[in-house]
Amino acid sequence: MSQVKLACIYYSSTGTNYQMVKWAQEAALEEGAEVRVVKVKELAPEEAIRSNPAWQDHMKKTADIKEATSEDIVWADAIIFSTPTRFGVMSSQMKQFIDEQGGLWAKGQTMNKVVSVMTSAQNENGGQEATILSFYTVMMHWGAIIAAPGYTDPAIAQAGGNPYGVSVTVNQHGEMQKNVEAAVKHQARRVIHVAKKMKD
């Protein structure tokens, strides 16, 4: 059985989605996967980042994380995307990265990737489900294999019950309002298990 290669591709301004992909990385490594954690390029102006100390601090803490490229998608058997919700859709930073992959799509290099999505927002009805579902629409255009967590483990219900992908509410201080670590790790393990079946 060959080793699954997982790319965890994320955007995070203050650290929530970064923490989620780190949990996903831990679970995937436990399953024997090879994992890359990469961030999409920041597009916000410097003055916006400087105006938010938490944003500025997170940028400094993760300065050594490599930026995602098309090569990460080509390399990966499976991809976990994590992005904050922005008005019910993915962040502009993530959308820019996705939009840059037209060349891969045209060559058939996005098809049959096993994918799953996680997200966050600042209120419980902040568009988390809409964000994940719209992301999966893009993945269907890619010809990817969607591996949503569904209700395949009690951790999903305990984390808020989103069957499309883990979503978490974050308060104004940047604190997660539910403990989603177990749900994130289950989602990552599910992605690895599906990808293994695809490779066998």
C-alpha positions as CSV (number, residue, x, y, z in Angstrom):
1,M,0.0,0.0,0.0
2,S,1.6,3.3,-1.1
3,Q,1.8,6.3,1.2
4,V,-0.9,9.0,0.8
5,K,0.4,12.5,0.1
6,L,-1.7,15.2,1.8
7,A,-1.6,18.9,1.2
8,C,-3.2,21.1,3.9
9,I,-3.8,24.4,2.1
10,Y,-5.1,27.2,4.3
11,Y,-5.6,30.9,4.8
12,S,-5.7,32.3,8.3
13,S,-5.5,35.9,9.4
14,T,-5.3,35.4,13.1
15,G,-4.6,31.7,13.5
16,T,-7.9,29.7,13.7
17,N,-7.6,28.0,10.4
18,Y,-3.9,27.5,10.9
19,Q,-4.6,25.7,14.1
20,M,-7.2,23.5,12.4
21,V,-4.7,22.4,9.7
22,K,-2.1,21.6,12.3
23,W,-4.6,19.3,14.0
24,A,-5.3,17.7,10.6
25,Q,-1.6,17.3,10.0
26,E,-1.2,15.5,13.4
27,A,-3.9,13.0,12.5
28,A,-2.7,12.4,9.0
29,L,0.8,11.7,10.2
30,E,-0.6,9.2,12.6
31,E,-2.2,7.5,9.7
32,G,1.1,7.3,7.9
33,A,0.6,10.0,5.4
34,E,3.2,12.4,4.1
35,V,1.9,15.9,4.8
36,R,2.6,19.4,3.6
37,V,1.1,22.4,5.4
38,V,1.1,25.5,3.1
39,K,-0.6,28.9,3.2
40,V,-2.1,30.8,0.4
41,K,-0.6,34.3,-0.4
42,E,-1.8,37.2,1.7
43,L,-3.5,39.9,-0.4
44,A,-4.5,42.4,2.3
45,P,-2.7,45.7,2.4
46,E,-0.1,46.2,5.1
47,E,-2.1,49.0,6.8
48,A,-5.0,46.5,7.3
49,I,-2.7,44.0,8.9
50,R,-1.0,46.6,11.1
51,S,-4.4,47.8,12.3
52,N,-5.0,44.4,13.9
53,P,-2.4,43.2,16.4
54,A,-3.6,39.6,16.4
55,W,-3.3,39.5,12.6
56,Q,0.1,41.1,12.6
57,D,1.3,38.7,15.3
58,H,0.0,35.6,13.5
59,M,1.8,36.8,10.3
60,K,5.1,37.0,12.2
61,K,4.6,33.6,13.9
62,T,3.9,31.8,10.6
63,A,6.4,33.6,8.4
64,D,8.3,30.4,7.9
65,I,5.3,28.5,6.4
66,K,5.7,28.1,2.7
67,E,3.2,29.7,0.3
68,A,1.1,27.2,-1.6
69,T,1.8,26.7,-5.3
70,S,0.3,24.6,-8.1
71,E,3.0,22.1,-7.5
72,D,1.5,21.3,-4.1
73,I,-1.7,20.3,-5.9
74,V,0.0,18.2,-8.5
75,W,2.0,16.4,-5.7
76,A,-0.9,15.7,-3.5
77,D,-3.2,12.7,-3.6
78,A,-5.5,14.5,-1.1
79,I,-6.1,18.1,-0.1
80,I,-7.6,19.6,3.0
81,F,-8.5,23.2,2.5
82,S,-9.2,25.5,5.5
83,T,-10.4,29.1,5.1
84,P,-12.4,31.6,7.1
85,T,-15.9,32.5,5.9
86,R,-16.2,35.9,4.1
87,F,-19.8,36.8,3.5
88,G,-20.7,33.1,3.0
89,V,-17.9,32.2,0.7
90,M,-14.2,31.5,0.9
91,S,-11.7,34.3,1.6
92,S,-10.4,36.3,-1.3
93,Q,-7.0,35.0,-0.6
94,M,-8.1,31.4,-1.0
95,K,-10.2,32.3,-4.1
96,Q,-7.3,33.9,-5.8
97,F,-5.2,30.7,-5.3
98,I,-8.0,28.5,-6.6
99,D,-8.5,30.8,-9.6
100,E,-4.8,30.5,-10.5
101,Q,-5.2,26.7,-11.0
102,G,-7.0,26.9,-14.4
103,G,-3.9,25.6,-16.1
104,L,-3.8,22.5,-13.9
105,W,-7.6,22.0,-14.5
106,A,-7.1,22.3,-18.2
107,K,-4.5,19.5,-18.1
108,G,-6.6,17.2,-16.0
109,Q,-4.2,17.6,-13.0
110,T,-7.0,18.4,-10.5
111,M,-9.1,15.4,-11.2
112,N,-9.4,12.5,-8.7
113,K,-7.8,14.5,-5.8
114,V,-9.6,13.6,-2.6
115,V,-10.6,16.9,-1.0
116,S,-12.3,18.1,2.2
117,V,-12.9,21.7,3.5
118,M,-13.0,23.3,6.9
119,T,-13.9,26.9,7.9
120,S,-14.5,29.4,10.6
121,A,-16.7,32.5,11.3
122,Q,-17.4,35.0,14.0
123,N,-21.0,33.9,14.6
124,E,-22.9,30.6,14.5
125,N,-24.9,31.6,11.4
126,G,-22.1,33.3,9.7
127,G,-22.2,31.4,6.5
128,Q,-20.0,28.4,7.4
129,E,-22.1,25.8,5.5
130,A,-22.5,28.1,2.5
131,T,-18.7,28.6,2.4
132,I,-18.0,24.9,2.4
133,L,-20.7,24.0,-0.1
134,S,-19.6,26.7,-2.5
135,F,-16.0,25.4,-2.2
136,Y,-17.3,21.9,-3.1
137,T,-18.9,23.4,-6.2
138,V,-15.4,24.4,-7.4
139,M,-14.1,20.9,-6.5
140,M,-16.8,19.3,-8.6
141,H,-15.6,21.4,-11.5
142,W,-12.1,20.1,-10.7
143,G,-13.3,16.5,-10.9
144,A,-12.1,16.0,-7.4
145,I,-13.5,13.3,-5.0
146,I,-15.2,15.1,-2.0
147,A,-14.7,13.4,1.3
148,A,-17.0,15.3,3.7
149,P,-17.1,14.0,7.3
150,G,-20.8,13.4,7.4
151,Y,-22.0,12.0,10.7
152,T,-19.4,9.3,10.6
153,D,-18.1,9.9,14.2
154,P,-19.6,11.4,17.4
155,A,-16.9,14.1,17.3
156,I,-18.8,15.8,14.4
157,A,-21.9,16.3,16.5
158,Q,-19.9,17.4,19.5
159,A,-18.2,20.1,17.3
160,G,-21.5,21.6,16.1
161,G,-22.8,18.9,13.7
162,N,-21.7,20.3,10.3
163,P,-21.6,17.2,8.0
164,Y,-20.0,19.1,5.2
165,G,-16.8,19.9,7.1
166,V,-15.7,21.1,10.5
167,S,-16.7,24.7,11.1
168,V,-16.0,26.7,14.2
169,T,-17.3,29.9,15.7
170,V,-14.6,32.3,17.0
171,N,-15.3,35.1,19.4
172,Q,-14.0,38.7,19.1
173,H,-10.9,37.6,21.1
174,G,-10.0,34.9,18.7
175,E,-11.1,32.0,20.9
176,M,-12.9,29.0,19.5
177,Q,-16.3,28.6,21.0
178,K,-16.3,24.8,20.7
179,N,-13.5,22.2,21.0
180,V,-13.2,21.0,17.4
181,E,-9.9,19.2,17.7
182,A,-11.3,15.7,17.7
183,A,-13.7,16.5,14.8
184,V,-10.8,18.0,12.7
185,K,-8.7,14.9,13.3
186,H,-11.5,12.6,12.4
187,Q,-12.1,14.6,9.2
188,A,-8.4,14.3,8.3
189,R,-8.3,10.6,9.0
190,R,-11.4,10.1,6.8
191,V,-9.6,11.9,4.0
192,I,-6.6,9.7,4.3
193,H,-8.7,6.5,4.4
194,V,-10.6,7.5,1.3
195,A,-7.4,8.5,-0.5
196,K,-5.9,5.1,0.4
197,K,-8.8,3.4,-1.2
198,M,-8.3,5.5,-4.3
199,K,-4.7,4.5,-4.5
200,D,-5.2,0.8,-3.9
